[in-house]
Amino acid sequence: MRLSVFLLIVVCSVTYTDWIRAADRIWLEPARPTVGQGDWYPRSIESFTGSVVAFDAEQFRVIRAGQNTETVTSAARVLWVEPEQISNLEAGLIDLFKEGKYAQSLSGLPAALKSRPPVWRQQWLTMLSANSAWLSGRAPVALELVGQLDRRPLPAMVLAWLPIAWENGAQPAAVVRAASERAQDPSAVVRLVAASWLLSSADRNQGLQIINELVKDSGTSRDISQLARILSWRVTPPPQVAALQATWEKQIAALPMAIQTGPSHLLMNKLRASGQAEEAKRLQLSLELTPVYGLKKVLSKSLNQ
């Protein structure tokens, strides 16, 4: 199926109240403490079951199990939603990704979207497929999928799956070429992903230029601007890392928890490369204990390629 055909499925789905599930499992970031409460006492991730009513970039509406009225919270607090039921097509796509069969997983996207999951789920599946495209050598498809998704604001839970190269390491020539071709793309999100790929090439300066533009552009969303700023840490020389660590950790903590995983991996690797093995180990352990995204099962596969 041509790319434009199955992209249309994503773009044309406009309602956020598609399905109401009976017992979705939901994880929320702890509520930020008020000034009076202080932040000395750690708060736990909130986990519960309920029926997702609507979920977009701004709001998350849910009816909790045992209640009859909706609860509305900021979409930025949503770490993960595990639907009670998913189609066999969705399950197959996800399983293929977990097994590292990225090309096969990507090919399953059109059929999975035709089964009409809720829009937020369509967005997440498409972003997962963007990773499959990147990891299977189809970088232009990855960027096209990202660009299509960026036509509307995205929840942090979906942005967390952007196919960003958070780690140093050479990218294939085809990936670098695709990034160069989209370096001036109208989509800030596409440019962010392209910049991350260019940082691993001889065109590193072009990647840094894109990052600087994203940070300075007042039209860039706050999340994308912050991610761009953090991505620039990749080119920081190892001797400077120790002095910057505390500042960097504060910047990561200021992000919605849903999108902290990639930046935390970046910091972990910078600490390791600068000889701070114990500090890197501390971050690694905190990531492994985080339930978000089934980190050890899925996300670490793409981050560690």
N, C-alpha and C positions, 0 to 999 in steps of 0.2 A: 504494500500500500504506500502511496506517495506520502511524503512528510506532510505536505499541506493538508491532506485529507484528515489525518488523525490529529493534527494541531487544531483543526477547526472544532473538534469535539471538545477540547479544553476551553476555547475562547467562547463558544456559544452557550455554555452552561452558565446561567446567570443567577439562579436562585440559591440561597443558602439554607433553605428549609426543606431540602429534598427528602431526607429520611429521618425519622425519629426512632432511635434504637431503644431496646428495652433495658439493656444492662451494659452500656459501654464502660470501660475502665479508664479513669482519667487521673492524670498527675498534674498538679499545679505547683508552680513556684511558690515558696512561702511568701506571704504578704510582707511587704517592706515595713519595718518598724517606724512608728511615728517618732517625732522629735522627743516626746515625753517618755516613750518606751525605751529608747536607746537601742543599741545593737550588740550588747555584751553577751546576750543569751542566744545561742543558735536556734533557729526555727526549722522545723521539719518540713520536708516536701509533703504536700497534702495529696492523699490518694483516696479515691472513692468511686462508687459506681453510680450510673445514672443514664439519662437519655439526652444525647446532644440534640438541641433544637436548632441552633445556628452557630456558625463559627466563621468569622471573617477576620480581616486584619486588625479590627478595632475591638470587637466584642466576642465573648464566648458565652453563649446562653445554654443552660443545661437544667434539666429537672432531676434533682438528686433522688436516688432510690428512697422510697418511703415518703416522698413529698409530692405535692400536687402543683406547686407554683415554681416558676422559673427563677433561677439564680443567674445574675448577670455579672461577669467579671471581665477584667481586661484580657484581651487575647494574648498579650505579651506574657501572661503568667502561665499559659498552657505549655507544659513540657511535652506531653505525649497523650494521645488518645488511642486506646486499643479497642476497636469496635467489637461488639459482641459477635457479629457475623460479618464475614466478607465473602465475596464470590470466589468460586474455584479459580476463576481467571486472575483475580487479584492475588490470591494465595500462590498460584503458580509463578506469577511474575516476581513476587517477593522471594520465594524459595530459590528461583534461579539466580537472583542477585546474591543471595547469601552463599550460594555454591560457587560464585565467581563466574557464572555463565552469563556474562553481561550482554553479549549480542543476542542471545536467546531471550533474556529478560526484556531487553528493549523491544524486540519484535512482538512481545505480548501486550504492549501498552494499548494499541488501538482497541483490541478486543476487551481489555479490562475496563477501558473508559466507556465502551458501549454498554456495559452492564449498569451504567448510571449510578455510581457511588455518589455520595454527597460531594459538593464542589470542593470543600477543603480536602477531602480524600483524593479527588482527582488531581488537585494541585500537588499533594504530597507524592502520589504515584508518578506524576510527570517529572517532578524534581528527582525522584529516585532514578527514573529512566534517563534523565540528563546525566547522572553519574554513570549509568551503564554505557551511554553513548561515549562519554569521555574515556572510560576505562577499556572500551572495546575498539578504540581507534577511530571513532566517528565524531571527532571534536566539532565539526560544523553543525551536526545534528544537536549536540549538547547545547551549543550556544543558541541555536534556533529555538529549542524548547525553553531555555531560560528567558529568551526575549519574549516569547509568546506569553509566558507566565507573568512577566513584568508589566503586562498591559493593565493589570489591576493590582492594588496593594496586597501584599501577602502576609499571612500570619508568621510570627517568628518561628513557629514550629516547622514551617515550610522553608523559610530562609536558611534554617540550620542545615539543610541538605543541599545548598548550592555547591556545585562541583568546583570548589576553590582548592587550589594546591596550597595547603597550609605549610607544607614541608619543603625544604630545599631538595633538589634532585632534578636531573635533566628531564625535560619533557620531549616526547617524540617530535620530529620535524613537522609532521602533519598537524600536531596540536599547536605548535608555535605559529605555523602558517595561518591556521584558523583564527588564532588570537590576534595576529597582526591585521587580518582582514576585517575584524570587528572592533578594532581599537577606537574607532570614532563612532561607534554605534549610539543611536539615540537612547538606548536603555542603559542607565547607570549600572544596573545589576550585571548586564552582559559585559560592560567594560571592567567591572570589578573582577569577574571570573577571568576574563582575557588577561588582565594585568597580572593575576596570580600565576598564570601559565608563562607569561613573558619573563617573569622574574627568574625563571629557570632556564634562560636562554641567553644568547649573545645580545638579544634585544632588551636586556634588563632595564636599561635607562628608559626605554619606551614604557615599560611596565610601571616604573617609578613615576614617570610623568602623568600617566593615567591616574595613579593613586593620589598624587598631589592635587590633581584637578578635582577628583571626587571629594577630597577633604575640604577644599576651599569653596566649592560650588554650593551656594546657599540653597539651590534647588534639589540637592541630594538629600534623601531621607536620612534621619538621624542614625538609624541602624546601619545603613550602607556606608555612611561617612565614617562611623566608628570602626566598622569592619575594615575599611580601606586603611585607616590609620594604623590599626593593629597589623594588617598585612605588611606594612612597610617595615615592621620589625625584622622581617626575614633577612634584610640586608645589613642589619646592625653587626658590626665586628664583635667577635666573642669577648675581647677585653672590656667592652662597654656594658655587657649584659648585667653583671652583678650590681652595678650602680643604678641600673634602670629597673631592676626586678620589682621593687616595691611599687613604683609608679605604674608599671605594666599590670601588676596584679589588681590594682585599684581600677584601672581602665576596663579590665575584663569583668570585674565584679559589678561595674556599672551597666553592663549589658544585660538584656533579658537572659535569664538562665538558659533558656532554650537554645541560644546561639553562642554559648560560652565554650562549647566542646572544641570546635576547630581552633579558636584562639588559644585555648589552654594547651592543646597539642603543640601549637607553634611555640609557646613559651617553654613547655617541657623540653622540646628539642633544642631550643636555644640555650637553656640551662645545661643540658647534657653536653652540648658542643663547647660550652665555655668552661667545662671542668667541674660544674656544680652537680655532681652525681646525686647527692643526698636530696637536694632541693628538687631535682628532676624526678626522683623516685617518689617524693611526697605528692607531687602533682599527678604522677601516673596512678598511684593508689587511689587518689580522690576520684579520678576519672573512672577507674574500674568499679568503684563502689556506687557510682551514679546510675540510677535505673533508666535515665533518659535514653530513648531510642534503642534499647537493647544494645548498648555501646559495644560490648565484646562480641556480639553476634553479627552486627551489620555495619555500623558506621566505621568501626576501626578497620574494616576491610578496605574501604575507599581511602581513608586517611593514610593507611600504611602501604599503599601501592607504590 
